[in-house]
């Protein structure tokens, strides 16, 4: 039997009329009460009747808040969102927060009073705080999961499993992982998965500290990676991986002959690099389209978390475990 609004009210610990307002007149509820009701609806799988139109109207304006528009991952996402917006007569404007949590907080608070909807990609804030900042403004969080909010997540589970399986088949027994920023939800998600997979496959894992999610961050991490004696390394994203390849080359280490390197996101530069970068492909085009579809739907629905699968793309940066570990020469 499908859950009812009464079930939602009971689970959230509110009156039936209060639960109803979360879908029909959310501005009349406090942020905590609204989020508690929406979380209960999400957990129960409750779908309200499509009778009240609360989505952004046609010719609406939606803001896309991203950490770095220069990163091809985010520009690809924005391009897809804008393409979908044109179909629904929705203008998508972009705000770049430069990976700065305070700037993101100020940006969201300032935009929500002026736009009809907001998409926040890879937030550096706590998810509940993002929802509070958005208030009653329809919002979607991308690559950040928070109960009671609409979320679109590129799930690294399948892609990372394929990556670790690939390295294991090539004979690598000691691998390293270069983390992204400490306040990145995606980083935390991937680190947990890598730890589990390394244990499952019986691999030694060297987990390196946080680095900026840029080419420079990868270049700076190269010496540390080589000092671990790992024969293969996975990185938080492709920009870090490309910087790491350049840094390793400067230190006299060849990729993949001496060190296999595997990135994440499969940006266009991955295929153009020399050697081509093996990478975990993330569906940012689909995420951009889906985020706009959720914001512009014809009726208010219970929040949901949509997980999009990832997969491994193998190129020339990964190869068999070397017979002699050049990293030891760098370490000495």
Order of alpha helices (4+ residues) and beta strands (2+ residues): alpha-alpha-alpha-beta-alpha-beta-alpha-beta-alpha-beta-beta-alpha-beta-alpha-beta-alpha-beta-alpha-beta-alpha-beta-alpha-beta-beta-alpha
